[in-house]
Amino acid sequence: MTLNKQFINGIFIKRYKRFFTDIQLDNEVVTAHCPNTGSMMGLLEPGNKVYLSESDNEKRKLKYTLEVIKLKSKHVGVNTHRTNRIVEQALNDNLFKFIKKIQEIKREVKYGENSKIDFLVTTEKELVYIEVKNVTLVRDSKIAEFPDSVTSRGTKHLIELSKLKKKGIRPIMLYVVQRDDCDKFKIAKDIDPTYAENFSKAIKQGVEVFCYDCKFSKKDISINKEIKFINA
C-alpha cells in the first residue's frame, strides 16, 4: 500500500508498556505508538534503524507510529494494522495466485461465534473466506514463523475457519510475512502448541494455507511473492 508521506528515519531506543517506543530522531527523542501486541522477538535491539509514520491528526496522543524495523539491510514491518490494507491492495491488483476472477471484496464480515473474517471474497465460482495473520518472527535464517507468542485469538480463528468447508465455503489462512529476507514459513510449535495442534486439524478439515512476503520502499509496503510453507 502506498502512503501519503514518506517514512521518517529513526533509531530504536526501547519499548515499554507494550504500546510505547522511544525513538531517536535527528535532534530529539520521541515516543511513538507501537501497534504490534506480539513479543516482537528478535527485533527490539537498541540501535536498530526504524521507519516511523507521522499523523496529521491533532487529536492523537502520539504523533508517530512505529512502522518498520531494519535489521542491517533487511526490513521488518511491525504495524499489524497495515497488514489487511496490504492484502486488500493485492486482492484489488490480482496479485494472489490462489484466487482468480474476483467480483466483490468485503472486509470484517461477521461469521461463526462472535468472530469476523478479515475478507469475504466473491469470485465467479465460489465464496472465499480469508483470515490474515502478520508474521515478523525469524529464528532460523530465512525461515519465518508464526506465532511469536501464545495466541488464543489465533486459535479461535483456526477453529472457526475449520467449520466453513462443510458449508460450501472455501477457507484460506493467509500469512503475510512483513519481511524481505525469508523464503520459507512454518508454525512455531514450541511457542504455542495449542495453536499448532489446531492448525494441523484445520488443514485436515480443508483450510488452505498460503504465505507471501513483502517488499519495501520509503513510501510503500506491498505483497511481493509466495514463499514455501514447511509443514514440519
VMD Tcl script that draws the C-alpha trace (Angstrom):
set ca {
  {0.00 0.00 0.00}
  {1.31 3.45 -0.91}
  {1.45 6.01 1.91}
  {0.67 9.72 1.67}
  {4.05 10.73 3.07}
  {7.48 9.18 3.23}
  {8.52 7.29 6.33}
  {10.72 9.12 8.84}
  {14.11 7.60 9.75}
  {14.92 7.00 13.40}
  {16.92 4.87 15.84}
  {15.20 2.46 18.22}
  {15.87 3.03 21.94}
  {13.34 0.92 23.85}
  {9.80 -0.46 24.01}
  {7.74 -0.27 27.21}
  {4.18 -0.67 28.49}
  {3.61 -2.75 25.35}
  {2.36 0.12 23.14}
  {5.13 2.72 23.57}
  {8.56 3.01 21.95}
  {11.20 5.68 22.39}
  {12.85 6.64 19.12}
  {15.82 8.92 18.47}
  {15.19 11.33 15.62}
  {17.79 13.85 14.42}
  {17.69 16.23 17.36}
  {15.15 14.73 19.77}
  {13.78 11.60 21.36}
  {10.11 10.99 20.57}
  {7.60 8.47 21.92}
  {5.96 6.52 19.09}
  {2.96 4.22 19.19}
  {3.80 0.53 18.80}
  {0.78 -1.12 17.09}
  {2.18 -4.65 17.41}
  {0.95 -6.51 20.51}
  {3.17 -9.55 19.93}
  {6.52 -10.20 21.54}
  {8.43 -8.85 18.50}
  {11.08 -11.41 19.35}
  {14.49 -10.61 17.87}
  {13.56 -7.10 16.71}
  {13.90 -4.83 19.75}
  {17.64 -4.31 19.84}
  {18.62 -0.76 20.89}
  {20.31 0.98 17.98}
  {18.26 -0.67 15.23}
  {17.21 1.71 12.47}
  {13.45 2.21 12.16}
  {10.85 3.89 9.96}
  {8.07 5.95 11.52}
  {4.90 7.38 10.04}
  {3.66 10.80 11.14}
  {-0.01 11.59 11.72}
  {-1.68 14.94 10.98}
  {-4.49 14.16 13.41}
  {-4.19 16.71 16.22}
  {-6.42 14.58 18.50}
  {-3.93 11.73 18.58}
  {-1.93 11.44 21.77}
  {1.12 10.13 19.91}
  {2.11 11.80 16.67}
  {4.33 8.99 15.42}
  {3.76 5.27 14.75}
  {6.45 2.60 14.51}
  {6.15 1.01 11.06}
  {9.35 -0.79 10.10}
  {12.43 -2.05 11.93}
  {15.60 -2.55 9.91}
  {17.95 -5.45 10.61}
  {21.07 -4.38 8.72}
  {19.82 -4.15 5.12}
  {16.61 -6.13 5.74}
  {13.16 -4.71 6.57}
  {10.54 -5.95 9.03}
  {7.06 -4.40 9.01}
  {5.68 -4.31 12.55}
  {2.46 -2.34 12.13}
  {-0.17 -5.10 12.21}
  {-2.88 -2.56 11.37}
  {-1.40 -2.17 7.90}
  {-1.43 -5.87 7.06}
  {-5.04 -6.03 5.91}
  {-4.60 -2.92 3.79}
  {-1.61 -4.56 2.12}
  {-3.74 -7.65 1.42}
  {-6.69 -5.61 0.16}
  {-4.47 -3.78 -2.31}
  {-3.05 -7.09 -3.51}
  {-6.57 -8.50 -3.98}
  {-7.58 -5.44 -5.97}
  {-4.44 -5.78 -8.10}
  {-4.95 -9.54 -8.60}
  {-1.53 -10.38 -7.17}
  {-2.52 -13.61 -5.43}
  {-2.20 -16.78 -7.49}
  {-4.69 -18.69 -5.34}
  {-7.73 -16.61 -6.24}
  {-8.99 -15.51 -9.66}
  {-11.85 -13.57 -11.23}
  {-12.82 -11.61 -8.14}
  {-16.21 -9.95 -8.28}
  {-16.54 -8.44 -4.79}
  {-14.39 -7.90 -1.69}
  {-15.86 -7.29 1.77}
  {-13.90 -6.60 4.95}
  {-14.62 -7.55 8.57}
  {-17.66 -9.75 7.92}
  {-19.25 -11.44 10.94}
  {-19.32 -15.24 10.97}
  {-19.19 -18.15 13.38}
  {-19.45 -17.48 17.10}
  {-18.78 -13.78 17.57}
  {-15.96 -13.69 15.01}
  {-15.16 -11.52 11.99}
  {-13.39 -12.77 8.89}
  {-10.79 -10.37 7.50}
  {-12.00 -10.75 3.90}
  {-15.04 -12.30 2.29}
  {-14.27 -12.54 -1.42}
  {-16.83 -13.46 -4.05}
  {-15.48 -14.93 -7.30}
  {-17.30 -16.22 -10.37}
  {-17.39 -19.70 -8.86}
  {-17.26 -19.50 -5.06}
  {-17.25 -17.69 -1.74}
  {-13.78 -17.39 -0.21}
  {-13.13 -16.51 3.44}
  {-9.60 -15.23 4.09}
  {-8.12 -14.89 7.57}
  {-4.91 -12.82 7.61}
  {-2.02 -13.03 10.07}
  {1.01 -10.74 10.20}
  {4.36 -12.54 10.58}
  {7.62 -11.00 11.84}
  {9.43 -13.79 13.69}
  {12.62 -15.37 12.31}
  {14.81 -17.63 14.45}
  {16.49 -19.71 11.72}
  {17.94 -17.96 8.70}
  {15.30 -17.17 6.05}
  {12.53 -19.13 7.83}
  {9.58 -17.05 9.06}
  {7.46 -18.39 11.92}
  {4.06 -17.75 13.49}
  {3.08 -17.10 16.22}
  {5.75 -15.25 18.22}
  {3.74 -15.66 21.45}
  {0.73 -17.64 22.67}
  {-2.37 -16.54 20.73}
  {-5.75 -17.75 21.96}
  {-7.38 -15.39 19.45}
  {-5.44 -17.01 16.62}
  {-6.54 -20.46 17.77}
  {-10.16 -19.30 17.83}
  {-9.84 -18.13 14.22}
  {-8.48 -21.52 13.14}
  {-11.39 -23.33 14.79}
  {-13.92 -21.02 13.12}
  {-12.28 -21.42 9.69}
  {-12.34 -25.20 10.07}
  {-16.13 -25.21 10.10}
  {-16.54 -23.42 6.76}
  {-15.62 -26.14 4.26}
  {-18.68 -28.20 5.20}
  {-20.82 -25.16 4.42}
  {-19.53 -24.94 0.85}
  {-17.21 -22.02 1.58}
  {-13.51 -22.00 0.65}
  {-11.50 -21.17 3.83}
  {-8.00 -19.69 3.49}
  {-5.37 -18.90 6.11}
  {-3.07 -16.22 4.68}
  {0.21 -15.48 6.45}
  {1.73 -12.16 5.41}
  {5.44 -12.15 6.18}
  {6.20 -8.45 6.55}
  {9.87 -9.10 5.86}
  {12.10 -9.21 2.79}
  {14.62 -11.81 4.00}
  {12.62 -15.08 4.09}
  {11.98 -17.86 1.59}
  {10.15 -20.33 3.87}
  {7.44 -20.28 6.54}
  {6.46 -22.64 9.35}
  {4.34 -22.78 12.50}
  {6.25 -22.15 15.76}
  {5.01 -25.28 17.52}
  {7.21 -24.77 20.57}
  {5.88 -21.26 21.22}
  {2.17 -22.18 21.08}
  {1.49 -25.95 20.95}
  {-2.29 -25.39 21.14}
  {-2.21 -23.18 18.05}
  {-0.04 -25.73 16.24}
  {-2.45 -28.56 17.11}
  {-5.48 -26.65 15.85}
  {-3.55 -25.59 12.75}
  {-2.99 -29.26 11.85}
  {-6.67 -30.01 12.45}
  {-7.68 -27.06 10.27}
  {-5.64 -28.34 7.32}
  {-7.24 -31.78 7.63}
  {-10.67 -30.12 7.59}
  {-9.97 -28.29 4.34}
  {-8.42 -24.97 5.35}
  {-5.89 -23.87 2.71}
  {-2.64 -22.17 3.72}
  {-0.71 -19.56 1.74}
  {2.31 -17.46 2.67}
  {3.58 -14.30 0.98}
  {6.43 -11.95 1.81}
  {6.57 -8.18 1.26}
  {8.70 -5.58 -0.46}
  {9.50 -2.16 0.98}
  {10.24 1.37 -0.14}
  {10.24 4.71 1.70}
  {6.55 5.17 0.85}
  {5.27 1.68 0.15}
  {4.81 -1.78 1.65}
  {3.30 -4.32 -0.73}
  {2.90 -8.03 -1.41}
  {5.95 -9.46 -3.15}
  {5.92 -13.22 -3.79}
  {4.63 -16.51 -2.43}
  {7.06 -18.36 -0.16}
  {7.18 -22.05 0.70}
  {5.18 -23.40 3.63}
  {7.02 -26.08 5.63}
  {4.53 -28.33 7.42}
  {7.07 -29.86 9.79}
}
mol new
graphics top color blue
foreach p $ca { graphics top sphere $p radius 0.5 }
foreach p [lrange $ca 0 end-1] q [lrange $ca 1 end] { graphics top cylinder $p $q radius 0.2 }
display resetview
